[in-house]
Amino acid sequence: MEVFGGLDVLVNNAGGPPPGADLPRFGFTTPTDDDWRDMFEFNLFAVVRALRAAIPHLLKSDAASIVNVSSGNARHPGPMNFDYNAAKAALTNLTKGLSEEYAPQGIRVNTVSPGPVRTAWWTDEGGAADIIAGATGSDRDAVLERGAAEMMSLTIGRLVEPQEVADVIALLASPRSASTTGADFAVDSGFLKEI
């Protein structure tokens, strides 16, 4: 606001495991109450606070857009990462409600729901590839190259590249999506099979 005099776009792209947490976590009883609180703080409540700060300024824009980055896991429950999946489901639901309230006032609100994205969360030492490799008796490279895609039935056979997610976010933030609100875009290598 101070530098540019206005605000047109908010992208809430923080997410994943909170600092100090390792995912995947297998089973419902694995995350503690503190794990659940940390996960919701990082993946939902931080977004709520950013939205509260931005919306008054976005209401003054004639090209306002909010893009919340959720996850395919918000709509694809499974026996792991219960806390993460629930936090992202809440974010997806929040996005729909925000669209209903603010689209008539000129703020488009959409969700991008990536599948597994080839980021440091997967590739760093001790990351998801190592955790899955340890759980399946495989190795990190095999998990990254084919194991993760096979395990999650990714139709195109590979993890999503970060730029592919960024491209959809840029489209939704731009005036080229002027009639798009309340939508959830899956950028997930074919992870979601549900209709």
C-alpha positions in Angstrom: 0.0 0.0 0.0 2.8 2.4 0.9 4.9 1.7 -2.1 2.3 1.2 -4.9 -0.7 3.0 -3.4 -3.1 0.1 -3.7 -3.6 -3.6 -3.7 -5.0 -5.7 -6.5 -4.0 -9.3 -5.8 -3.5 -11.5 -2.8 -2.0 -15.0 -3.2 -1.9 -17.1 -0.1 0.7 -19.7 -1.0 2.1 -20.6 2.5 1.4 -24.1 3.4 2.6 -27.6 3.8 4.1 -28.9 7.0 4.7 -26.1 9.6 8.4 -25.5 10.6 9.7 -28.5 12.4 7.1 -31.0 11.2 7.8 -33.9 8.9 5.2 -35.2 6.5 3.9 -37.6 5.5 2.5 -38.8 8.8 0.8 -42.2 8.7 -2.4 -42.9 10.6 -4.9 -40.8 12.5 -3.4 -41.2 15.9 0.1 -40.0 14.8 -0.4 -36.2 15.0 -0.8 -34.9 18.5 -3.1 -32.0 19.6 -0.1 -29.7 19.2 0.5 -31.0 15.7 -3.1 -30.3 14.8 -3.0 -26.8 16.2 0.3 -26.0 14.4 -1.0 -27.4 11.1 -4.2 -25.3 11.2 -2.2 -22.2 12.3 0.1 -22.6 9.4 -2.3 -23.7 6.7 -5.6 -21.9 7.7 -5.3 -19.2 10.4 -2.3 -17.5 8.7 -4.4 -17.2 5.6 -7.4 -15.8 7.6 -5.2 -13.1 9.0 -3.8 -12.2 5.6 -7.3 -12.0 4.2 -8.5 -9.7 7.0 -5.6 -7.4 6.3 -6.0 -7.4 2.5 -9.8 -7.3 1.9 -10.4 -3.7 2.9 -7.7 -2.6 0.4 -8.9 -5.1 -2.3 -12.4 -3.6 -2.1 -10.9 -0.3 -3.5 -9.5 -2.1 -6.6 -11.3 -2.5 -9.9 -9.4 -5.7 -10.7 -9.2 -7.5 -7.3 -8.3 -11.2 -7.1 -7.5 -13.6 -4.2 -5.9 -16.9 -5.0 -5.7 -19.4 -2.1 -3.4 -22.3 -2.6 -5.0 -25.4 -1.2 -4.2 -29.0 -2.0 -5.8 -32.0 -3.9 -5.7 -33.6 -0.5 -8.6 -31.3 0.6 -10.9 -33.5 -1.6 -9.0 -36.8 -1.6 -9.0 -38.2 2.0 -6.6 -41.0 2.8 -5.0 -42.7 5.8 -2.2 -40.2 6.2 -1.7 -36.5 6.9 -5.1 -36.2 8.5 -4.3 -32.8 10.0 -2.9 -31.3 6.8 -5.8 -32.6 4.7 -8.4 -31.2 7.1 -6.7 -27.8 7.2 -6.7 -27.6 3.4 -10.3 -28.8 3.2 -11.2 -25.9 5.5 -9.2 -23.5 3.3 -11.1 -24.7 0.2 -14.4 -24.2 1.9 -13.4 -20.8 3.2 -12.5 -19.8 -0.4 -16.0 -20.7 -1.7 -17.6 -18.7 1.1 -15.4 -15.7 0.4 -16.3 -15.8 -3.2 -20.0 -15.7 -2.4 -19.6 -12.7 -0.1 -17.0 -10.7 -2.0 -17.5 -11.4 -5.8 -20.5 -9.2 -5.8 -18.3 -6.5 -4.4 -15.6 -6.9 -7.0 -13.2 -9.4 -5.5 -12.8 -12.7 -7.3 -11.7 -15.5 -5.0 -10.4 -18.8 -6.3 -8.4 -21.9 -5.2 -5.6 -23.7 -6.8 -5.2 -27.2 -5.5 -1.9 -28.8 -6.5 -1.1 -32.4 -6.2 2.4 -33.4 -5.2 4.8 -30.7 -6.4 8.5 -31.4 -6.9 9.7 -28.9 -4.3 12.2 -29.0 -1.5 9.5 -30.6 0.7 9.9 -33.7 -1.5 13.6 -33.4 -2.5 15.5 -32.2 0.6 17.3 -34.7 2.8 14.8 -36.0 5.3 11.9 -34.8 3.1 8.8 -36.7 1.8 10.8 -38.8 -0.7 13.1 -40.1 2.1 10.2 -40.7 4.4 8.3 -42.7 1.8 11.4 -44.5 0.7 12.0 -45.6 4.3 8.4 -46.7 4.7 8.4 -48.7 1.4 11.9 -50.1 1.4 12.8 -48.0 -1.7 15.3 -45.1 -2.2 14.8 -41.4 -2.7 15.5 -41.3 -6.4 13.1 -44.1 -7.1 10.4 -42.4 -5.2 11.0 -39.1 -7.0 11.2 -40.6 -10.4 8.3 -43.1 -10.4 7.4 -44.4 -6.9 5.5 -41.3 -5.7 3.6 -41.1 -9.0 2.7 -44.8 -8.9 1.7 -44.7 -5.2 -0.6 -41.7 -5.8 -1.8 -42.9 -9.2 -0.7 -39.7 -11.0 -2.1 -40.1 -14.5 0.8 -38.3 -16.2 3.3 -40.3 -14.2 5.3 -37.5 -12.5 5.2 -34.9 -9.8 3.9 -31.4 -10.7 6.5 -28.8 -11.5 6.3 -25.6 -9.4 6.1 -23.4 -12.6 2.9 -25.3 -13.6 1.2 -24.2 -10.4 2.5 -20.6 -10.7 1.1 -20.3 -14.3 -2.4 -21.1 -13.1 -2.1 -18.7 -10.2 -0.9 -16.0 -12.6 -3.9 -16.6 -14.8 -6.4 -16.4 -12.0 -4.8 -13.2 -10.7 -5.0 -11.6 -14.1 -7.9 -9.8 -15.8 -8.0 -12.8 -18.3 -10.0 -14.6 -15.6 -12.4 -11.7 -15.0 -15.4 -14.1 -14.9 -13.9 -16.8 -12.8 -14.7 -16.9 -9.1 -15.4 -19.6 -6.6 -13.5 -22.1 -8.7 -11.0 -24.7 -7.6 -8.3 -25.5 -10.1 -6.5 -28.9 -9.8 -2.9 -28.7 -11.0 -2.2 -32.3 -9.8 -0.8 -34.6 -12.5 -4.2 -36.4 -12.5 -4.2 -37.0 -8.8 -7.9 -36.3 -8.3 -10.1 -38.8 -10.0 -13.4 -37.8 -8.3 -16.0 -35.9 -10.2 
